């Protein structure tokens, strides 16, 4: 649980679960914290990633890095045949998707799996 506070122009964040205090001195720091918080909320949720070559990957979001590479667990690959219909999924397992090949990322609620 996080609590935010202000004192003399300085923002501080109390993380009650980890018993830590983070001091933020600018809005950029606050924006970074908000981004990290969003990423933490998305951990172990199902993602649907469309790639530049037309493939679609659906798996559990495990981590990312500063280059926008994404690691998915329990991942399946979906291809479209020449008729535009989706073929049977191919189970891949644990995959690393290079950020430069990602067209879009969505939370996927069509499958109810978790990687815990």
C-alpha positions as CSV (number, residue, x, y, z in Angstrom):
1,X,0.0,0.0,0.0
2,X,1.4,3.4,-1.0
3,X,0.7,6.7,0.7
4,X,1.8,10.0,-0.9
5,X,2.7,13.2,1.0
6,X,4.1,16.6,0.5
7,X,6.5,18.7,2.7
8,X,8.1,21.9,1.6
9,X,7.9,21.1,-2.1
10,X,9.2,17.6,-1.8
11,X,7.0,14.6,-2.5
12,X,7.5,11.4,-0.6
13,X,6.0,8.0,-1.1
14,X,5.5,5.5,1.8
15,X,5.4,1.9,0.8
16,X,3.7,0.2,3.7
17,X,4.3,-3.4,2.5
18,X,8.0,-3.0,2.1
19,X,8.5,-0.4,4.9
20,X,10.4,2.0,2.6
21,X,10.2,5.7,1.9
22,X,10.9,7.2,-1.6
23,X,11.7,10.9,-1.9
24,X,10.8,12.5,-5.2
25,X,12.1,16.0,-6.1
26,X,10.5,16.5,-9.4
27,X,7.5,15.6,-11.6
28,X,9.6,13.4,-13.8
29,X,10.4,11.2,-10.7
30,X,6.7,11.0,-10.0
31,X,5.8,10.1,-13.6
32,X,8.5,7.3,-13.4
33,X,6.9,6.0,-10.2
34,X,3.5,5.9,-11.8
35,X,4.9,4.0,-14.8
36,X,6.5,1.4,-12.5
37,X,3.3,1.1,-10.5
38,X,1.4,0.4,-13.7
39,X,3.9,-2.3,-14.8
40,X,3.7,-3.9,-11.4
41,X,-0.1,-4.1,-11.7
42,X,0.2,-5.8,-15.1
43,X,2.5,-8.5,-13.8
44,X,1.0,-12.0,-14.2
45,X,-1.8,-10.7,-16.4
46,X,-2.6,-12.0,-19.9
47,X,-1.2,-9.9,-22.7
48,X,-1.9,-10.1,-26.4
49,X,1.0,-8.9,-28.6
50,X,0.7,-8.2,-32.3
51,X,4.0,-8.4,-34.1
52,X,5.3,-6.8,-37.3
53,X,5.1,-10.1,-39.3
54,X,1.4,-10.6,-38.5
55,X,1.8,-13.2,-35.7
56,X,-0.2,-12.7,-32.5
57,X,1.3,-14.0,-29.2
58,X,-0.9,-14.5,-26.1
59,X,0.8,-15.2,-22.8
60,X,1.3,-14.1,-19.2
61,X,3.3,-10.8,-18.8
62,X,6.4,-11.5,-16.7
63,X,8.8,-8.6,-17.4
64,X,10.1,-5.9,-19.7
65,X,13.2,-3.8,-20.0
66,X,14.1,-0.3,-21.2
67,X,14.3,-1.5,-24.9
68,X,10.6,-2.5,-24.7
69,X,11.5,-6.2,-24.9
70,X,8.8,-8.3,-23.3
71,X,8.9,-11.7,-21.7
72,X,5.7,-13.8,-21.8
73,X,5.1,-17.1,-20.0
74,X,2.8,-19.9,-21.0
75,X,2.7,-18.3,-24.5
76,X,0.8,-19.4,-27.6
77,X,1.3,-18.2,-31.1
78,X,-1.6,-17.5,-33.5
79,X,-1.1,-17.3,-37.2
80,X,-3.6,-16.4,-39.9
81,X,-3.7,-18.5,-43.0
82,X,-4.1,-17.2,-46.6
83,X,-7.9,-17.0,-46.2
84,X,-7.5,-14.7,-43.2
85,X,-8.7,-17.3,-40.7
86,X,-6.8,-18.0,-37.5
87,X,-5.1,-21.4,-37.4
88,X,-4.8,-23.6,-34.3
89,X,-2.5,-22.0,-31.7
90,X,1.1,-23.3,-31.4
91,X,2.3,-23.6,-27.8
92,X,5.6,-21.8,-27.3
93,X,6.0,-21.6,-23.5
94,X,8.4,-18.9,-22.3
95,X,9.3,-16.4,-25.0
96,X,11.1,-13.1,-25.3
97,X,9.6,-10.7,-27.8
98,X,12.0,-8.0,-29.1
99,X,10.5,-4.5,-28.7
100,X,11.3,-3.5,-32.2
101,X,8.9,-6.2,-33.5
102,X,5.9,-5.2,-31.4
103,X,3.1,-3.4,-33.2
104,X,0.6,-3.4,-30.3
105,X,0.1,-4.7,-26.8
106,X,-3.3,-5.3,-25.1
107,X,-4.5,-6.9,-22.0
108,X,-6.1,-10.1,-23.1
109,X,-9.2,-11.2,-21.2
110,X,-10.3,-14.1,-23.6
111,X,-8.2,-16.7,-21.7
112,X,-8.3,-17.0,-17.9
113,X,-4.8,-18.3,-17.1
114,X,-2.3,-17.2,-14.6
115,X,1.4,-17.8,-14.1
116,X,1.7,-18.0,-10.4
